[in-house]
Amino acid sequence: MLRRILCDMTNSTSGDNTPATEVLETNECWELLRGVSVGRLAVWVDNHPDIFPVNYKVDHGTMVFRTGEGTKLHAALGDAPVAIEADGVDAQTGVAWSVVVKGQASAVKLTQDVLDTIGLLLFPWEAGQKDQFIRIVPSDVSGRRFKVTPPVTWWTPLDDAPTARGE
C-alpha cells in the first residue's frame, strides 16, 4: 500500500525530515470511521455553513445518522452536498487523525432499507424523537494522520499576557 507523506515546511527547511502529515488511503479512512461514532455534519443553511454533532454508523461504504424534524434535517436533504468530519487521537502515542466524507444526503425511505438501517443499532445521544434516517453517499473521502505537536513547541510568551477584558 502506498501512502503519501506531506512534510511540514518548517521541518524540511530546518533539516528535520520527520513526516508531519500522512495522507490516508480510502480504506484506512473507513476503518478509522468505524472506530468512532460521533462526527460533525456540515450543511448549508440560509446562505451560510452550519455544523451539527451527529452519531453515525458506517454502512457499506456510506454513512448513516438519525435526526428529527428541524434545521439539520432540512439542510441535509437540500440540494447542496454535505460533509461529515470525525477525528480521534491515541493518548499513548500522541498520533491523531481526521477524516472527511463529502457527498449527497438522502432520506432512507424504502421499507427494507429502513429495516436494514434500524439493524445498525444507531442510538442518538440526545433525547427526543429521532425518527429520520439519513444516508450520505460519498463523492469524496479523505483523511490525514499526524503526530500532535507538544504545547511547548507552539506556546509563545504572548499566551500568558494579560488581556484588556481579563479573559
N, C-alpha and C positions, 0 to 999 in steps of 0.2 A: 504494500500500500504506500503510495507516495503522499507525502504531506508537504504543503508549502509552509515555509517559515518566513516570517517578516522580522527584520531586525530593527530595533529602535535606533533612530539616527544618532542619538547621544551615545549609545553603546558602541555603534560601529565606528564613530569618529574618534572615540577615546581608546580604541584598540581592543575593547572587550567585545568579542563576537558572540556573546551569550544571546540566544534567541529570545526576543521579547514577546512575540506573539506567534502562536501556531494556528494556522487556518485549518479547521476541521473538515474532514470528508463528510458527506451527507449521512452515511450510515452511522458515523460517530455522533453526529448531531442527534439523530433519532434515539440512539442508545442513551445519551445524556437526558433527553427529554422524558424518556420512560422512567428515569430515576427520581424525578421530582413531580409534583402535582400542581404547583402554583406558578402562574406566569402573569404577565401584564398584556392585556389586549389593547392595541392601539387602533382607534377608529377615527373617522372624520365626522364631526358633528357641527352643524350650523357654521360652516366656513372656518373651522379650526380643528386641530387634532385634540383628541381626548384619550385618556388611558384609564383602564379599569383592571383591578386584580381579578383573576379568574382561576378556578380549579379546572383542570383539564385532564384528559386522558389521550394517549396516542392510540389510534385505531387504524391499522392497515395503511400506514402512510398518510394519515390525516390526523387532525386534532379535533377533539370534541369537547365542548363545555356546555353547562346548563346555566340558564338565566331565567329571569321573569320579565314581565312587561316593563318597559322603560327605555331610557335613552340608549343603554348599551345594546339592547336587542334591536331597536330600530336602526341604530347606526351600523351595527354589524351586518344587518340584512340589506343595507342600502347598496347603491351601485359601486361605491368606492371599495377598493380592496382593503383588507385589514392586515394586521401583523400581530403575532404573539411573540413575546420575548420571555425567556426563562434563563436563569443562571444558577450557579452554585459555586461553592468553594470548599476545598478539603482543608480543614483547620490544621491537620497534621503536617501536610506538605506545603501549604500556602499556595496551591495551584487553584486558580479559578477558571470558570468557563462561562460563556454566554452564547445562546443560540437564538436566532430569529427565524420565524416561519412567516412568510408573506403569502397571501393568497386571497381567494374569494370565499366568503362565508355564505352558508345556506342553511335553512331550517331543515331538520330531519323530520320528514312527514309521512313517508310510506310506512305502513303498519309493521312490516318485517324489519325495516331499518330502525324504527323506534324500539322494537323489542330487542334487537341486537345491541342498540346503544344503551338501553337500560341494563343490559348484561355487563356493561363496563364498570358497574358499581361506582358511578361518578356522584359523589356526595358534596354539594356546596358547603362551604364553611359558614356562610351567613344564613340565618333563618329566613323563612319566607317561602312563598310559592315560586319554585324554580322549575316550571314545567316545560320550558322550551329547550330543546336540544339543538345546538348549533354545530355544524361541521365546517371546518376550514380545510379546503383542498389546496395544498400548497402549489405556488408557482415558483417559489424560491425558498431554499433552506440554507442558512449559512451559520457558521459558528467559529468561535475563537477560544483558545485555551492559553492562559498566560500565568506567570508567577506574580503573585501580589507583591507589590513593592513595599518594603518596610516603611512605616511612617517617618523614620529618621531621615530617609532619603528625599522626602518631599516636604518636610516641615521647614518653615522659614521663621526667622525672628518676628516677622510681622504677624504670625499666627497668634502670638501672645500679647500683641499690642492692644492697649485699651481702645474701646470704641466710643463713639460720641454718645450712643444711647445706652451704654452699659450692657451690651448684649452678652 
